[in-house]
């Protein structure tokens, strides 16, 4: 979009510009497409990104030293002066009145905030530990100012699992945060690997879920996925994050940590589509080759230990499919603000032809239970 | 399973052993779980693997020289003396009476045969061209002997697109074959890449579809997908083949070759789950960054240029979802014989609560149209 188009547009729709801290063009464009949601539901957005200045400074620093990779490109976009960055970055940084005004406009009662992807996972261990801590403090302050509107997930540093666990304990017991956010792999390593078990153990012991948010595939693996922009939100993010979920399901960590809860966005990152097949192939491999070792079928753990959210997947067909194969207790509403549109996310679920009791579970009941929001 | 168990089992269920050319244990075990299908439908299995001796000899030769990779491990299993190989390899090699007896047992009227994955794609270009040609000749002979029971897809060598095109023309105009099989990437290259356009152009010109069958991800990319056996049928095959499909959808090849038809097994290798999101993200990227370049949305090409099959995905929930998002004209029945069970594949569709007219389309009508089976 050309700069003058934005100005023209902003002039034509002055109302949007009145919202504090909000750049106008893209947001206003999207707003116009969907009605303002009714006040009928208490909508809790379980995937809602924010950024902190220490995090953006960290991105700026590594951008000076690292070759361009997929995640890094994205972080550099947020630091740049494109129209997209001018719209998005201030909204990510705003965890006060500006954000609340947009939540009101989108019919969102509460957001469960999480540090935008890839969180602190591109940094060196020391930097990651430090920026996670600073960012969690900033998050806790924002929640303290608006406790009825914000909850939050703590950032942590899988680069250093021991120090991650220290921060996890602090985040729950001292800061009162509601869970944890991990942006899929860290330098090609996944949470099912033994060095990360202390993180899983801590999450279970603290009774708080880990939300596994997308990021790009490891640079060493991304070649087939990169053309035509497929490395990102159209496909590659789901491959990466779905793979992370599948590794957890097949690894046995849910036998080891039976009360651990993992949250996946984007309607489960594709995993629910495959329930029939992966159970079947798991069983076939066990019969033919003696592989396996899980106490139950992989789908058992999907239903017992995982929650999925609607972030960025505002499809009634997918929702109904997921209700059928994993049930209404395991699905939570999310918009993926500010990257996706609150109004659209609400319009989709408001209009879905599913029982009212299920809508309430998905909008608020499941999130209140899983994130201890009461 | 121990060898004496097999013998004991075979003794107990003598009927199965009477089928010619069929090893007994696994098959009989599976058979017992599902009833013999009714004769109500003309069932055309659109994904049915076979092997040829030249192909197996080729696998044996490269096994001597190459490091172990995921595909190569599988081909070496077929050459080995495990119970699995003793059951599977003879069934793959049998494209005569033995196979027909199993088809009768499973209620299958016709199989569209294709050279088992990874086809000729592990070989050097010269070997691939030669084994594809030999195997296509063997296939055409089998069809000539049983024209009402078999149709077939020609193997081809993307290692050498020019010679692949020569073989494609011969396969259709001289041998009367019904389409083509490509087992996803060839040495990390995909059909959307310009050097492979002649293959797409030939398929379009000849009016025959290309079935993109799974194989393992390229060795250079597979690391995150490999643990717990996830590199194969439980997950990695779908990632690889779904990525191939997405590359085709986003690359513009369907604007260039508007009548090209691509077939994907396993209910579309996950792509249908993502229809909402990839259209949305494609549009978002185009608006923000001026990317794109397709005449239509990606899902338009999914519906116009792609067919999916039920191979290995005998889930009524997935079927209904796919009927909703891509429609009954684009779905074909397949069992994935001999790797999956004919009876189970039939029981699933026989029992599905969908209109009778759609069942007939899926069982036979769509396949007859796409593969020119009349």
Interface residues (C-beta under 8 A of the other chain):
Chain A: X1 X26 X83 X84 X185 X188 X190 X192 X217 X218 X220 X221 X222 X223 X224 X225 X227 X228 X229 X230 X232 X233 X234 X235 X238 X239 X240 X242 X243 X246 X247 X250 X251 X266 X267 X270 X272 X273 X274 X275 X276 X277 X278 X280 X281 X282 X284 X285 X287 X288 X289 X291 X298 X312 X313 X314 X315 X317 X318 X320 X321 X324 X325
Chain B: X1 X26 X83 X84 X185 X188 X190 X192 X217 X218 X220 X221 X222 X223 X224 X225 X227 X228 X229 X230 X232 X233 X234 X235 X238 X239 X240 X242 X243 X246 X247 X250 X251 X266 X267 X270 X272 X273 X274 X275 X276 X277 X278 X280 X281 X282 X284 X285 X287 X288 X289 X291 X298 X312 X313 X314 X315 X317 X318 X320 X321 X324 X325
